[in-house]
Amino acid sequence: MLDEMKRSFEPLLREYPSAASVQDHLVAKMFDCEPGTIVVGNGAAELIGALGLETTGLRVAVPVPTFEEYLKRFPGSDVIEFASSDPDLRPDLERYQAIADQTDIVVLINPDNPSGQCLPTEDVLALAAHMEGSGKRLILDESFVDFAEPEHCTSLLRPDVLDAYPHLVIIKSISKSYGVPGARLGVLATADHDLLSRLRPHRTVWNINSFGEYFLQIIGKYQDRYVASCVEIRAERTRFFTLLNNIPGIRVLPSHANYFLCELEPPGSATKLAAALLRDHGILIKDASMKPGLDGREYVRIAVKGAADNDVLVAAVHVVLSEPGSADG
Ligand SMILES: Cc1ncc(COP(=O)(O)O)c(C=O)c1O
């Protein structure tokens, strides 16, 4: 695919993309949905921002820790943060249902970022049904669902689900799933046509650039390869989990995404570990200790990459954590 994009570099650079409605058709084809139920955004971030402007005066429940745009982009709403009480930050259906009863909108990021934890498909559907029954909106972010074990959780971005739950809004970052964040592609899908008609005007006329459009035009040819690479990532994630979790001083949370949230045991410091890995080994990991909901606890987020890179990271973390004082708080 990269080669195909490179070959078209010049016309893509020199030509305008199509209008937003054409992009909606391309994404609808990709997910086998009605174009009328789709809004394509310049990354999911643009769509979260647009959605946040359409919820003024409402109570929006957002789990923490999570992708912080959900905390920042609902300026006119009463944003209610809620944390999981589970030590591994597992979400649970009853908690979500109880929160839904006290608010107007619930955000569920499934799998979550940064925990990688994931509510099973039947629970997500039960929550959607619970909220539909009371006319409340569920915002379901599925940006990482393609990495989940399919028997646990699969995508609900399907016409039958959208039709059955008009209050359900699905957001998916194509950037995240397909590893093309520079292309800035995200999708919002819902059968709530009134909401869609209010969201579309938030887009500028060419919100998707020509490279993003071309990606959408040709992705169909590479879909089998994409599905195969998700299988490979899941297998490598299992191997990597064992290696990381065997490092003394680290507790790795199980993950359905392409990263792990890891807790450092005392006296480990997330900030010092991240700094030492960058300075001494040229490896960048995310210091998650300052994320809302982690309350200054010592967490880092580590990406699942190819086996060779993961082995290098495991060796480097071993070295840093075994040097007295180098990652102590
Ligand atoms: C859960 C989640 N949703 C959406 C996004 C935004 O994705 P995009 O790059 O498509 O704007 C992110 C980015 O980190 C994310 O973690």
The ligand as an SDF file (V2000), in Angstrom:
LIG
                    3D

 16 16  0  0  0  0  0  0  0  0999 V2000
   -9.5170    6.2620   22.1290 C   0  0  0  0  0  0  0  0  0  0  0  0
   -9.0730    7.2500   21.1100 C   0  0  0  0  0  0  0  0  0  0  0  0
   -9.9770    7.7660   20.2630 N   0  0  0  0  0  0  0  0  0  0  0  0
   -9.6130    8.6710   19.3290 C   0  0  0  0  0  0  0  0  0  0  0  0
   -8.3080    9.0990   19.2030 C   0  0  0  0  0  0  0  0  0  0  0  0
   -7.9750   10.1540   18.1770 C   0  0  0  0  0  0  0  0  0  0  0  0
   -7.5980    9.5850   17.0030 O   0  0  0  0  0  0  0  0  0  0  0  0
   -7.2840   10.4230   15.6660 P   0  0  0  0  0  0  0  0  0  0  0  0
   -5.8270   10.3420   15.4630 O   0  0  0  0  0  0  0  0  0  0  0  0
   -8.0510    9.6870   14.6040 O   0  0  0  0  0  0  0  0  0  0  0  0
   -7.7650   11.8060   15.8470 O   0  0  0  0  0  0  0  0  0  0  0  0
   -7.3280    8.5790   20.0540 C   0  0  0  0  0  0  0  0  0  0  0  0
   -5.9280    9.0260   19.9450 C   0  0  0  0  0  0  0  0  0  0  0  0
   -5.0760    8.7020   20.7580 O   0  0  0  0  0  0  0  0  0  0  0  0
   -7.7230    7.6360   21.0380 C   0  0  0  0  0  0  0  0  0  0  0  0
   -6.8410    7.1080   21.8880 O   0  0  0  0  0  0  0  0  0  0  0  0
  1  2  1  0
  2  3  1  0
  2 15  2  0
  3  4  2  0
  4  5  1  0
  5  6  1  0
  5 12  2  0
  6  7  1  0
  7  8  1  0
  8  9  2  0
  8 10  1  0
  8 11  1  0
 12 13  1  0
 12 15  1  0
 13 14  2  0
 15 16  1  0
M  END
$$$$
